[in-house]
């Protein structure tokens, strides 16, 4: 096995470990339904390589609506509720993921 493949296996193993508990949460709240969460975590490699255009179109739409929901929440919630919701523990991993991905030039140039 090449080191590139080993790196990918290690990455996906860490990803699974990080999101396993979250993925098995049967709560229907959040951007994804519980079955979609579980599929994304369990089948990440297959989906990333073979996911249909419709599948990814649906996921992108969910994320866009989720971000608009977050924006709405930030505008209408009082400071106490915002501070109870947007904490360092739950926002820092999102920020790290955004900063680690090659999408930042696209966001900054908008």
Backbone as JSON, one array per atom type, in Angstrom:
{
  "sequence": "XXXXXXXXXXXXXXXXXXXXXXXXXXXXXXXXXXXXXXXXXXXXXXXXXXXXXXXXXXXXXXXXXXXXXXXXXXXXXXXXXXXXXXXXXXXXXXXXXXXXXXXXXXXXXX",
  "N": [[0.83, -1.19, 0.0], [0.45, 2.2, -0.75], [1.76, 5.2, 0.77], [-0.05, 7.28, 0.52], [-2.54, 5.99, 0.32], [-2.56, 4.75, 2.82], [-2.62, 7.03, 4.42], [-5.16, 8.03, 3.74], [-6.78, 5.95, 4.71], [-6.2, 6.13, 7.44], [-7.19, 8.72, 7.9], [-9.98, 8.39, 7.33], [-10.6, 6.52, 9.27], [-10.17, 7.99, 11.62], [-12.11, 9.94, 11.18], [-14.44, 8.38, 11.29], [-14.29, 7.51, 13.98], [-14.54, 9.97, 15.27], [-17.14, 10.83, 14.58], [-18.91, 8.74, 15.07], [-20.6, 8.38, 17.41], [-22.26, 10.62, 17.2], [-23.41, 10.07, 14.72], [-25.02, 7.87, 15.21], [-27.01, 8.9, 16.72], [-30.39, 9.12, 17.11], [-31.96, 11.3, 16.86], [-34.04, 13.5, 15.09], [-33.43, 16.05, 14.55], [-31.48, 18.79, 13.33], [-29.24, 19.32, 10.55], [-29.1, 17.03, 8.95], [-31.06, 14.03, 8.64], [-31.25, 11.2, 10.88], [-30.68, 8.77, 9.51], [-29.29, 9.66, 7.26], [-27.05, 10.85, 8.43], [-25.82, 8.58, 9.55], [-25.3, 7.11, 7.25], [-23.49, 8.81, 5.92], [-21.31, 8.71, 7.69], [-20.73, 5.94, 7.96], [-20.43, 5.06, 5.34], [-18.66, 6.72, 4.09], [-16.38, 6.57, 2.37], [-17.25, 5.22, 0.03], [-19.38, 6.89, -0.73], [-18.05, 9.33, -1.12], [-16.53, 8.73, -3.34], [-18.29, 7.59, -5.2], [-20.76, 8.77, -5.0], [-23.88, 9.83, -6.24], [-24.75, 12.52, -8.5], [-27.23, 13.62, -7.85], [-27.48, 12.81, -5.19], [-25.43, 14.31, -3.93], [-26.3, 16.87, -4.61], [-28.65, 17.03, -3.1], [-27.51, 16.91, -0.48], [-25.92, 19.25, -0.49], [-27.93, 21.17, -0.73], [-29.25, 20.77, 1.71], [-27.27, 21.61, 3.51], [-26.94, 24.3, 2.78], [-29.51, 25.31, 3.43], [-29.39, 24.78, 6.16], [-27.32, 26.49, 6.98], [-28.55, 28.95, 6.47], [-30.62, 28.73, 8.32], [-29.1, 28.83, 10.66], [-28.08, 31.43, 10.42], [-30.49, 32.88, 10.61], [-31.24, 32.15, 13.24], [-29.12, 33.36, 14.65], [-29.71, 36.04, 14.21], [-32.23, 36.4, 15.44], [-32.3, 35.23, 18.0], [-31.78, 35.77, 21.51], [-28.9, 37.11, 23.25], [-28.1, 35.38, 25.33], [-29.12, 32.84, 24.54], [-27.77, 32.5, 22.12], [-25.1, 32.41, 23.05], [-25.27, 30.1, 24.6], [-25.6, 28.22, 22.67], [-23.73, 28.52, 20.53], [-20.85, 27.56, 21.21], [-17.39, 27.33, 22.2], [-16.63, 24.65, 22.26], [-18.43, 23.39, 20.46], [-18.23, 24.86, 18.13], [-15.57, 25.27, 17.39], [-14.49, 22.83, 16.16], [-15.84, 22.93, 13.69], [-14.93, 25.33, 12.59], [-12.19, 24.68, 12.4], [-12.33, 22.61, 10.5], [-13.27, 24.03, 8.29], [-11.12, 25.8, 7.89], [-9.15, 24.01, 7.25], [-9.79, 22.97, 4.83], [-9.62, 23.23, 1.22], [-11.35, 25.26, 0.42], [-11.42, 27.81, 1.32], [-10.18, 29.98, -0.19], [-12.24, 30.36, -2.08], [-14.34, 31.26, -0.5], [-13.31, 33.59, 0.66], [-12.88, 35.19, -1.57], [-15.38, 35.93, -2.35]],
  "CA": [[0.0, 0.0, 0.0], [1.21, 3.44, -0.77], [1.53, 6.05, 1.95], [-1.25, 8.05, 0.25], [-3.67, 5.14, 0.69], [-2.51, 4.62, 4.28], [-3.08, 8.31, 4.97], [-6.62, 8.1, 3.57], [-7.38, 4.98, 5.64], [-6.08, 6.73, 8.76], [-8.13, 9.85, 7.95], [-11.35, 7.9, 7.43], [-10.73, 5.87, 10.57], [-10.35, 9.08, 12.59], [-13.42, 10.54, 10.9], [-15.46, 7.47, 11.84], [-14.21, 7.58, 15.45], [-15.03, 11.29, 15.7], [-18.57, 11.05, 14.32], [-19.71, 7.54, 15.3], [-21.67, 8.62, 18.4], [-23.16, 11.59, 16.6], [-24.11, 9.45, 13.6], [-26.03, 6.92, 15.69], [-28.05, 9.66, 17.42], [-31.63, 8.96, 16.33], [-32.68, 12.57, 16.82], [-34.34, 13.96, 13.72], [-33.13, 17.48, 14.44], [-30.19, 19.06, 12.72], [-29.27, 19.46, 9.1], [-29.37, 15.72, 8.36], [-31.82, 13.04, 9.4], [-30.33, 10.23, 11.47], [-30.23, 7.79, 8.52], [-28.3, 10.31, 6.4], [-25.83, 10.97, 9.23], [-25.2, 7.27, 9.66], [-24.78, 6.75, 5.92], [-22.3, 9.62, 5.65], [-20.2, 8.26, 8.52], [-20.39, 4.54, 7.69], [-20.12, 4.8, 3.94], [-18.01, 7.92, 3.59], [-15.46, 6.31, 1.27], [-18.05, 4.91, -1.15], [-20.13, 8.09, -1.11], [-17.12, 10.34, -1.63], [-16.03, 8.33, -4.65], [-19.31, 7.15, -6.14], [-22.04, 9.4, -4.75], [-24.5, 10.38, -7.45], [-24.9, 13.98, -8.52], [-28.45, 13.94, -7.1], [-27.19, 12.64, -3.76], [-24.67, 15.47, -3.46], [-27.17, 18.03, -4.75], [-29.5, 17.04, -1.91], [-26.7, 17.25, 0.7], [-25.57, 20.67, -0.57], [-29.15, 21.92, -0.42], [-29.47, 20.68, 3.16], [-26.29, 22.46, 4.19], [-27.28, 25.71, 2.51], [-30.67, 25.65, 4.28], [-28.93, 24.77, 7.55], [-26.59, 27.73, 7.23], [-29.55, 30.04, 6.55], [-31.28, 28.56, 9.62], [-28.16, 29.34, 11.66], [-28.08, 32.89, 10.29], [-31.76, 33.35, 11.18], [-31.13, 31.99, 14.68], [-28.21, 34.38, 15.18], [-30.37, 37.34, 14.15], [-33.43, 36.55, 16.27], [-32.13, 34.74, 19.37], [-31.11, 36.72, 22.4], [-27.48, 36.83, 23.48], [-27.96, 34.2, 26.2], [-29.33, 31.63, 23.76], [-26.66, 32.37, 21.17], [-23.93, 31.97, 23.8], [-25.48, 28.73, 25.05], [-25.61, 27.36, 21.49], [-22.48, 28.63, 19.79], [-19.78, 27.5, 22.19], [-16.09, 26.96, 21.65], [-16.61, 23.19, 22.09], [-19.14, 22.9, 19.28], [-17.93, 25.63, 16.93], [-14.16, 25.15, 17.02], [-14.25, 21.79, 15.15], [-16.36, 23.4, 12.41], [-13.98, 26.32, 12.1], [-10.98, 23.97, 12.01], [-12.6, 21.91, 9.25], [-13.32, 25.04, 7.23], [-9.78, 26.33, 7.65], [-8.31, 22.93, 6.74], [-10.22, 22.61, 3.48], [-9.17, 24.17, 0.19], [-12.45, 26.11, -0.05], [-11.29, 29.16, 1.88], [-10.03, 31.02, -1.23], [-13.54, 30.62, -2.7], [-15.15, 32.02, 0.45], [-12.68, 34.9, 0.84], [-12.99, 35.99, -2.79], [-16.78, 36.29, -2.62]],
  "C": [[0.87, 1.25, 0.0], [0.89, 4.26, 0.47], [0.27, 6.89, 1.76], [-2.5, 7.26, 0.66], [-3.71, 4.96, 2.2], [-3.0, 5.89, 4.96], [-4.59, 8.44, 4.87], [-7.32, 7.15, 4.54], [-7.33, 5.55, 7.06], [-7.07, 7.88, 8.93], [-9.56, 9.36, 8.14], [-11.61, 7.18, 8.75], [-10.94, 6.91, 11.67], [-11.7, 9.75, 12.42], [-14.53, 9.68, 11.5], [-15.46, 7.54, 13.36], [-14.81, 8.88, 15.97], [-16.55, 11.4, 15.62], [-19.47, 9.86, 14.62], [-20.87, 7.79, 16.27], [-22.71, 9.58, 17.86], [-24.02, 10.93, 15.52], [-25.21, 8.5, 14.06], [-27.11, 7.59, 16.54], [-29.32, 9.61, 16.56], [-32.48, 10.23, 16.31], [-32.88, 13.0, 15.36], [-34.12, 15.46, 13.57], [-31.74, 17.66, 13.88], [-30.33, 19.15, 11.22], [-29.64, 18.14, 8.43], [-30.28, 14.9, 9.26], [-30.83, 11.98, 9.88], [-29.84, 9.2, 10.45], [-29.18, 8.37, 7.58], [-26.98, 10.46, 7.14], [-25.08, 9.65, 9.26], [-24.6, 6.85, 8.32], [-23.51, 7.53, 5.62], [-21.1, 9.13, 6.45], [-19.77, 6.83, 8.18], [-19.9, 4.31, 6.27], [-19.4, 5.97, 3.28], [-17.13, 7.67, 2.38], [-16.22, 6.05, -0.02], [-18.78, 6.15, -1.65], [-19.2, 9.13, -1.73], [-16.67, 10.01, -3.04], [-17.14, 8.11, -5.66], [-20.66, 7.82, -5.95], [-22.61, 10.03, -6.02], [-24.6, 11.9, -7.34], [-26.15, 14.39, -7.73], [-28.22, 13.83, -5.6], [-26.47, 13.87, -3.23], [-25.46, 16.76, -3.61], [-28.08, 18.15, -3.53], [-28.73, 17.45, -0.66], [-26.32, 18.73, 0.67], [-26.77, 21.54, -0.23], [-29.44, 21.92, 1.08], [-28.52, 21.6, 3.93], [-26.6, 23.93, 3.98], [-28.46, 26.14, 3.36], [-30.27, 25.69, 5.75], [-28.16, 26.03, 7.9], [-27.52, 28.93, 7.31], [-30.32, 29.95, 7.87], [-30.39, 29.12, 10.73], [-28.13, 30.87, 11.62], [-29.35, 33.49, 10.91], [-31.72, 33.28, 12.7], [-30.26, 33.09, 15.29], [-28.84, 35.77, 15.17], [-31.5, 37.48, 15.16], [-33.26, 36.1, 17.72], [-31.46, 35.81, 20.23], [-29.69, 36.24, 22.68], [-27.26, 35.57, 24.32], [-28.1, 32.91, 25.4], [-28.25, 31.41, 22.71], [-25.43, 31.84, 21.89], [-24.06, 30.54, 24.31], [-25.37, 27.75, 23.87], [-24.27, 27.35, 20.77], [-21.35, 28.72, 20.81], [-18.47, 27.12, 21.5], [-16.05, 25.46, 21.37], [-17.32, 22.73, 20.82], [-18.82, 23.69, 18.01], [-16.48, 25.48, 16.46], [-13.9, 24.04, 16.01], [-14.75, 22.18, 13.75], [-15.39, 24.4, 11.79], [-12.68, 25.66, 11.64], [-11.17, 23.25, 10.68], [-12.64, 22.88, 8.08], [-11.93, 25.55, 6.88], [-8.85, 25.29, 7.03], [-8.64, 22.55, 5.3], [-9.77, 23.65, 2.47], [-10.26, 25.1, -0.33], [-12.31, 27.55, 0.4], [-11.04, 30.21, 0.81], [-11.36, 31.35, -1.92], [-14.41, 31.48, -1.78], [-14.61, 33.45, 0.55], [-12.89, 35.78, -0.38], [-14.41, 36.44, -3.1], [-17.04, 37.72, -2.25]]
}
